[in-house]
């Protein structure tokens, strides 16, 4: 299952984790996905899209 929003398509991003000695290690930051029923259909949408839907309704 893909970790991406089904509405806007936003997925994970690459970032850097820094240790005490400032050594950089690559890590993935995932989107805040929530499973909600939108219009009778169950979707995995990100928190930003959910917030926008709440404002428009």
Secondary structure, DSSP 8 states (H G I E B T S, - for coil): ---S-TTT----EEEEEE-TT--EEEEEE---EEEEEETTEEEEEEHHHHHHHHHH-
